[in-house]
Amino acid sequence: MRFVLKIIIILLNLIFAPMKLLPVQDKVTFISRQSDDKSEDMELLKAELMRQAPRIKLIFLCKKLEGNLAHKIVYCFHVLRQMYHIATSKVVVLDSYCIAVSVLCQRKSLTVIQMWHALGALKRFGLSIVGEGEGSSRDLAESMSMHKNYTWVLTSGRACLPYFSEAFGYDEKAVKVMSLPRVDKLTDDEFARSAVKRVRERYPRFEGKKIVVYAPTFRKDKDISREIDDLAGKFDDGEYIFVLKKHPLMKETCDNCLTDEEFSTLEMLFAADYVICDYSAVIFEAAILKKPLFFYTFDYDTYGAARDFYIDYMKEMPGVISGDPSCIADSIKEDKYDLERVEKFGRKFVEKQENCAKDLAVMIIGCCK
């Protein structure tokens, strides 16, 4: 397998070499395999770049790498398109691993910015979990030069800096504190009012009720429908609305709750009175909003052992932690939370909370000169 990959990479570099002879344009290329559409961070950054430097050409190459053979063949042609735009761009912005960036010999003048899709650092990821559980095999990671050729890696705070350094394999000098553009929305009062208005107009039954939003992380090999129902069933319909915000890859169902698929998790967080998480980076967004946080950890011993955390989970999480649904529900009913602790947690791990899109645009424009 390793030999075959070497041959493919050599062939890709032979194709890429003449592309690098083409004129470099005043162009920024965004690449993602998280989704087939631009992420919220990309949309916000696009708007800011168009405002500050309309002369710069913006290219968005967003395509998920699916599992079946047909999609993989189509993705190979997509990689060729990526190669052309990488070769002719001044800056490339990523939000995930990109084959064409890491395995090819890049121009020395190219700036590559890794704007990782998750806010903060909770679960170990990237090179930190190579050869473990949900991580890539060490052989594959080395063959595919995982996370090579970056100029800058962005992180949300100095507290996360060593973790991002480890996850991407770069010296801390290459890791820059620069929060994701979506943080601007979290601190935008006008957007907050608009989000709450839209959610409540769609769900008029929210009126007069306390809204509990549960945003669990995705489990690769476990269906947690029963655990979700156990928790949702602890809340009285007459007083609470229990909203499930699923990870895009989750297939779980819930009989005792409202499963919303019309609004983003961020939008629904604005309408929440209480937020229940587990191991998802949603905790950082909820903390910035200063929402009462609770942690439903029914599989902490197994999930934590498989993924592990960068931070001391039991010590750092700013709220009640329990695997017992009754304990979580009772804590919410009794308003057992400390918003000062929640805010402190948010400020520690998401240090920069204003002008995020503007400052990142300034950085990118500077790299285009």
C-alpha positions as CSV (number, residue, x, y, z in Angstrom):
1,M,0.0,0.0,0.0
2,R,2.8,2.4,0.9
3,F,4.6,1.7,-2.3
4,V,1.4,2.4,-4.4
5,L,0.9,5.7,-2.5
6,K,4.5,6.7,-3.3
7,I,3.9,6.1,-7.0
8,I,0.7,8.1,-7.0
9,I,2.3,11.0,-5.2
10,I,5.2,11.0,-7.6
11,L,2.8,11.1,-10.5
12,L,0.8,14.0,-8.9
13,N,4.0,15.9,-8.4
14,L,4.9,15.4,-12.1
15,I,1.5,16.8,-13.1
16,F,1.8,19.6,-10.5
17,A,5.3,20.8,-11.7
18,P,4.1,22.5,-15.0
19,M,1.1,24.0,-13.1
20,K,3.6,25.8,-10.9
21,L,5.0,27.5,-14.0
22,L,1.7,29.3,-14.6
23,P,1.4,32.9,-13.4
24,V,0.5,33.4,-9.8
25,Q,-2.7,35.4,-9.5
26,D,-3.9,37.8,-6.9
27,K,-6.0,34.9,-5.6
28,V,-7.0,33.2,-2.3
29,T,-8.2,29.6,-2.5
30,F,-10.3,28.0,0.2
31,I,-10.4,24.2,0.4
32,S,-12.5,22.0,2.6
33,R,-13.6,18.4,2.7
34,Q,-15.9,19.0,5.7
35,S,-18.9,19.8,3.4
36,D,-20.0,20.4,-0.1
37,D,-20.8,23.9,0.8
38,K,-18.9,26.9,2.2
39,S,-18.7,26.8,6.0
40,E,-20.0,29.7,8.1
41,D,-16.4,30.7,8.8
42,M,-15.7,30.8,5.1
43,E,-18.8,32.8,4.3
44,L,-18.0,35.4,7.0
45,L,-14.4,35.6,5.8
46,K,-15.5,35.9,2.2
47,A,-17.7,38.9,3.0
48,E,-14.9,40.6,4.9
49,L,-12.3,40.0,2.2
50,M,-14.6,41.4,-0.5
51,R,-15.2,44.5,1.7
52,Q,-11.5,45.1,2.4
53,A,-9.9,43.9,-0.9
54,P,-12.4,43.4,-3.7
55,R,-9.4,43.1,-6.2
56,I,-8.5,39.7,-4.7
57,K,-10.1,36.7,-6.5
58,L,-11.7,34.2,-4.1
59,I,-12.0,30.5,-5.0
60,F,-14.0,28.0,-2.9
61,L,-13.3,24.2,-3.4
62,C,-15.6,22.5,-0.9
63,K,-16.3,18.8,-1.4
64,K,-16.7,15.9,1.1
65,L,-14.5,12.9,0.6
66,E,-17.2,10.1,0.7
67,G,-16.6,6.5,1.5
68,N,-17.7,4.7,-1.7
69,L,-15.6,4.0,-4.8
70,A,-17.6,6.2,-7.2
71,H,-17.2,9.3,-5.0
72,K,-13.5,8.6,-4.5
73,I,-13.0,8.5,-8.3
74,V,-14.9,11.8,-8.7
75,Y,-12.8,13.3,-5.8
76,C,-9.6,12.4,-7.8
77,F,-10.7,14.9,-10.5
78,H,-11.5,17.4,-7.8
79,V,-7.9,17.0,-6.5
80,L,-6.6,18.0,-9.9
81,R,-8.7,21.1,-9.8
82,Q,-7.3,21.9,-6.3
83,M,-3.8,21.5,-7.7
84,Y,-4.4,24.1,-10.4
85,H,-5.7,26.7,-8.0
86,I,-3.0,25.9,-5.3
87,A,-0.4,26.4,-8.0
88,T,-1.8,29.8,-9.1
89,S,-2.8,31.2,-5.7
90,K,-0.9,33.4,-3.3
91,V,-2.8,32.1,-0.2
92,V,-4.6,28.8,0.5
93,V,-6.9,28.6,3.5
94,L,-7.9,25.2,4.8
95,D,-10.3,24.0,7.5
96,S,-9.2,20.3,7.4
97,Y,-6.5,18.1,6.0
98,C,-5.9,18.6,2.2
99,I,-4.1,15.9,0.2
100,A,-3.0,18.3,-2.5
101,V,-1.4,20.7,-0.1
102,S,0.4,18.2,2.1
103,V,1.8,15.6,-0.4
104,L,2.9,18.0,-3.1
105,C,6.1,20.1,-3.4
106,Q,4.7,23.6,-2.9
107,R,6.2,27.0,-4.1
108,K,8.2,28.6,-1.3
109,S,6.2,31.8,-1.8
110,L,2.8,30.1,-1.1
111,T,1.1,30.9,2.2
112,V,-1.0,28.1,3.6
113,I,-3.3,28.9,6.6
114,Q,-4.8,26.0,8.5
115,M,-8.1,27.4,10.0
116,W,-9.2,24.2,11.7
117,H,-13.0,23.7,11.7
118,A,-13.4,23.2,15.5
119,L,-13.2,26.0,18.0
120,G,-11.0,25.5,21.0
121,A,-9.2,22.2,21.9
122,L,-11.0,19.6,23.9
123,K,-10.7,16.1,22.3
124,R,-7.3,15.1,21.0
125,F,-7.1,15.1,17.2
126,G,-4.8,15.1,14.2
127,L,-1.3,13.8,14.8
128,S,-2.1,13.5,18.5
129,I,-4.2,10.4,17.8
130,V,-2.3,8.8,14.9
131,G,-2.3,5.1,15.5
132,E,-5.0,5.3,18.1
133,G,-8.8,4.6,18.2
134,E,-10.4,7.1,15.7
135,G,-7.1,8.3,14.4
136,S,-5.4,7.4,11.1
137,S,-2.8,4.6,11.0
138,R,0.8,5.8,11.5
139,D,1.8,4.3,8.2
140,L,-1.0,6.2,6.3
141,A,-0.2,9.4,8.1
142,E,3.4,9.2,7.2
143,S,2.7,8.2,3.6
144,M,0.3,11.0,3.1
145,S,2.5,13.6,4.8
146,M,-0.4,14.5,7.1
147,H,-0.6,18.2,7.9
148,K,2.6,19.2,6.1
149,N,3.3,22.4,4.2
150,Y,1.4,24.8,6.5
151,T,2.7,28.3,7.0
152,W,0.4,29.2,9.9
153,V,-1.9,27.2,12.1
154,L,-4.7,29.2,13.8
155,T,-5.9,28.6,17.4
156,S,-8.5,30.4,19.6
157,G,-6.3,31.1,22.6
158,R,-2.9,30.7,24.2
159,A,-4.3,28.0,26.4
160,C,-4.9,25.9,23.2
161,L,-1.6,26.7,21.6
162,P,0.4,23.7,22.8
163,Y,-2.4,21.4,21.8
164,F,-2.7,22.7,18.3
165,S,1.1,22.6,18.0
166,E,1.0,18.9,18.9
167,A,-2.0,18.1,16.7
168,F,-0.4,19.5,13.6
169,G,3.2,18.9,14.4
170,Y,4.5,22.5,14.2
171,D,6.6,24.6,16.5
172,E,4.5,26.9,18.7
173,K,6.0,29.8,16.7
174,A,3.9,28.7,13.7
175,V,0.7,28.7,15.7
176,K,-1.1,32.0,15.8
177,V,-3.9,33.1,18.2
178,M,-6.7,34.0,15.8
179,S,-10.3,32.9,16.5
180,L,-12.6,31.6,13.9
181,P,-14.8,34.2,12.2
182,R,-18.0,32.6,13.6
183,V,-17.1,34.0,17.0
184,D,-18.1,37.4,15.6
185,K,-21.7,36.1,15.3
186,L,-21.6,34.8,18.9
187,T,-20.8,38.3,20.2
188,D,-23.1,40.2,17.8
189,D,-26.3,41.4,19.6
190,E,-28.1,42.1,16.4
191,F,-27.5,38.6,15.1
192,A,-28.5,37.2,18.5
193,R,-31.9,39.0,18.4
194,S,-32.5,37.9,14.8
195,A,-31.6,34.3,15.6
196,V,-33.9,34.1,18.6
197,K,-36.7,35.8,16.6
198,R,-36.4,33.4,13.7
199,V,-36.3,30.3,16.0
200,R,-39.4,31.4,18.0
201,E,-41.3,32.3,14.9
202,R,-40.7,28.8,13.6
203,Y,-41.5,27.2,16.9
204,P,-44.3,29.2,18.6
205,R,-44.7,26.5,21.2
206,F,-41.4,27.8,22.7
207,E,-43.4,30.7,24.2
208,G,-43.6,30.5,27.9
209,K,-41.3,27.4,28.1
210,K,-37.8,26.9,29.2
211,I,-35.6,25.7,26.3
212,V,-33.1,22.9,26.9
213,V,-30.7,22.3,24.0
214,Y,-28.8,19.0,23.9
215,A,-25.9,18.9,21.4
216,P,-24.1,15.6,21.7
217,T,-20.9,14.7,19.9
218,F,-20.8,12.1,17.2
219,R,-20.0,8.5,18.2
220,K,-18.6,6.5,15.3
221,D,-19.6,3.0,16.5
222,K,-22.4,3.6,19.0
223,D,-26.1,4.5,18.7
224,I,-27.1,6.7,21.7
225,S,-30.9,7.0,20.9
226,R,-31.8,5.3,24.2
227,E,-29.5,7.6,26.3
228,I,-31.0,10.6,24.5
229,D,-34.6,9.4,25.2
230,D,-33.7,8.7,28.9
231,L,-32.5,12.3,29.3
232,A,-35.3,13.9,27.4
233,G,-37.9,12.0,29.3
234,K,-36.8,13.6,32.6
235,F,-38.3,17.0,31.5
236,D,-41.9,17.9,31.9
237,D,-43.5,19.0,28.6
238,G,-45.6,21.6,30.4
239,E,-42.5,23.5,31.5
240,Y,-39.6,22.6,29.2
241,I,-39.0,22.0,25.5
242,F,-36.1,19.6,25.0
243,V,-34.3,20.2,21.7
244,L,-31.9,17.8,20.1
245,K,-29.2,19.3,17.9
246,K,-27.5,16.4,16.2
247,H,-24.1,16.2,14.7
248,P,-24.5,16.1,10.8
249,L,-23.3,12.4,10.8
250,M,-25.6,11.3,13.6
251,K,-28.5,8.9,12.7
252,E,-30.0,8.7,16.1
253,T,-33.7,9.3,16.8
254,C,-35.5,10.7,19.8
255,D,-39.2,10.0,20.8
256,N,-39.3,12.5,23.7
257,C,-37.8,15.6,22.1
258,L,-37.9,18.1,19.3
259,T,-35.2,17.2,16.7
260,D,-34.4,20.4,14.9
261,E,-32.8,20.3,11.5
262,E,-33.8,23.8,10.3
263,F,-31.4,25.9,12.3
264,S,-27.6,25.7,12.9
265,T,-26.5,24.6,16.3
266,L,-25.1,28.1,16.8
267,E,-28.6,29.7,16.0
268,M,-30.3,27.3,18.4
269,L,-27.9,28.1,21.2
270,F,-29.1,31.7,21.2
271,A,-32.6,30.5,21.9
272,A,-31.5,28.1,24.7
273,D,-32.0,28.7,28.4
274,Y,-29.8,25.7,29.2
275,V,-27.3,23.8,27.2
276,I,-26.3,20.1,27.7
277,C,-23.1,18.9,26.0
278,D,-20.7,16.1,26.4
279,Y,-17.4,16.1,24.5
280,S,-18.3,18.4,21.6
281,A,-16.5,21.7,20.8
282,V,-20.0,23.3,21.1
283,I,-19.1,23.9,24.7
284,F,-16.8,26.8,23.7
285,E,-19.5,28.5,21.7
286,A,-22.1,28.0,24.5
287,A,-19.5,29.4,27.0
288,I,-19.0,32.5,24.9
289,L,-22.8,33.0,24.9
290,K,-22.6,32.6,28.7
291,K,-25.3,29.9,28.7
292,P,-25.8,27.6,31.7
293,L,-23.8,24.4,30.8
294,F,-24.3,20.8,31.9
295,F,-22.4,17.7,30.9
296,Y,-24.1,14.4,30.2
297,T,-21.3,11.9,30.3
298,F,-22.9,8.4,30.4
299,D,-20.0,6.9,28.4
300,Y,-17.1,8.9,29.9
301,D,-15.1,5.8,30.8
302,T,-15.2,4.3,27.3
303,Y,-15.3,7.4,25.1
304,G,-12.7,9.3,27.2
305,A,-10.4,6.3,27.1
306,A,-10.7,6.0,23.3
307,R,-10.2,9.7,22.5
308,D,-8.7,11.2,25.6
309,F,-8.7,15.0,26.1
310,Y,-6.1,17.7,26.0
311,I,-7.5,19.3,29.1
312,D,-8.5,17.9,32.5
313,Y,-12.2,17.3,31.6
314,M,-13.5,16.7,35.1
315,K,-11.6,19.8,36.5
316,E,-12.2,22.3,33.6
317,M,-15.8,21.7,32.5
318,P,-17.8,24.7,34.0
319,G,-20.9,22.9,35.1
320,V,-22.5,19.8,36.6
321,I,-21.0,16.6,35.1
322,S,-22.9,13.3,35.4
323,G,-23.8,10.2,33.5
324,D,-27.1,10.0,35.3
325,P,-29.9,11.7,33.3
326,S,-31.9,12.4,36.5
327,C,-28.9,14.3,38.0
328,I,-28.6,16.4,34.9
329,A,-32.3,17.2,34.8
330,D,-32.6,17.9,38.5
331,S,-29.6,20.3,38.3
332,I,-31.3,22.2,35.5
333,K,-34.6,22.3,37.4
334,E,-32.8,23.6,40.5
335,D,-30.7,26.1,38.4
336,K,-27.4,24.7,39.6
337,Y,-25.0,26.7,37.5
338,D,-22.3,29.3,37.8
339,L,-22.2,31.8,34.9
340,E,-19.1,33.5,36.1
341,R,-17.3,30.1,35.8
342,V,-18.8,29.6,32.4
343,E,-17.5,33.0,31.2
344,K,-14.1,32.4,32.6
345,F,-13.9,29.1,30.8
346,G,-14.9,30.8,27.5
347,R,-12.3,33.5,27.9
348,K,-9.5,31.1,28.7
349,F,-10.0,28.9,25.6
350,V,-11.4,31.5,23.2
351,E,-9.2,34.4,24.0
352,K,-10.1,36.6,21.0
353,Q,-13.8,37.3,20.8
354,E,-14.1,40.3,18.6
355,N,-13.2,41.4,15.0
356,C,-12.2,37.9,14.2
357,A,-13.2,37.9,10.5
358,K,-11.7,41.4,10.1
359,D,-8.4,40.6,11.6
360,L,-8.0,37.3,9.8
361,A,-8.8,39.1,6.5
362,V,-6.1,41.7,7.3
363,M,-3.7,38.8,7.8
364,I,-4.6,37.1,4.5
365,I,-4.5,40.4,2.5
366,G,-1.0,41.0,4.0
367,C,0.1,37.6,2.7
368,C,-1.1,38.5,-0.8
369,K,1.3,41.5,-1.1
